Amino acid sequence: MELAAYVFSGKCRVKVQPGRAVTRVLLNGDADGSLAGELANEALNQQCRIDLAKKNSRLAGMIVTRALLSACGERTQAKNGRGQ
């Protein structure tokens, strides 16, 4: 929620109050009803990005490593035994 609040900091003042079971979000300034929905959507988008990054971080690291080795002129060995 903090990431989404930061994204919306230019549109209105956002205060996040974490609780035990519920996180409370207060919007001040020129906030209207639709802005609350947009903030909720942004929070959901941020959580999806975090979940995907956790799920794909190993694969992304392997891709970056192979790209860097390739840029250095190293030949990498694929699992099927063929060099790339």
C-alpha positions, -999 to +999 in steps of 0.1 A: +000+000+000+029+023+007+041+021-029+006+030-042+004+059-017+037+072-031+024+071-067-006+091-056+014+116-035+013+142-064-025+140-067-035+142-030-022+136+005-023+099+014-018+086+049-015+048+055-023+034+089-014-003+091-034-023+116-036-059+128-062-071+103-070-040+083-049-012+067-066+022+068-059+047+041-069+084+044-070+107+014-069+144+019-067+174-004-085+174-037-094+137-034-127+126-049-145+092-048-130+080-080-094+086-067-100+061-039-108+034-065-078+044-085-056+041-054-071+006-047-063-005-083-027+009-080-022-010-047-034-042-064-011-036-094+019-030-071+011-063-052+009-082-085+044-068-095+058-078-062+044-113-065+056-117-101+091-105-091+093-131-063+081-158-086+104-150-116+135-136-098+155-168-103+147-170-140+154-133-145+188-137-128+197-166-151+187-146-182+208-116-171+238-138-163+237-155-197+233-121-214+263-107-195+284-138-202+275-136-239+284-099-240+318-108-226+323-134-254+318-165-231+300-195-246+274-209-223+263-245-221+226-251-225+210-280-206+206-299-239+244-299-243+245-274-272+266-243-267+250-210-274 
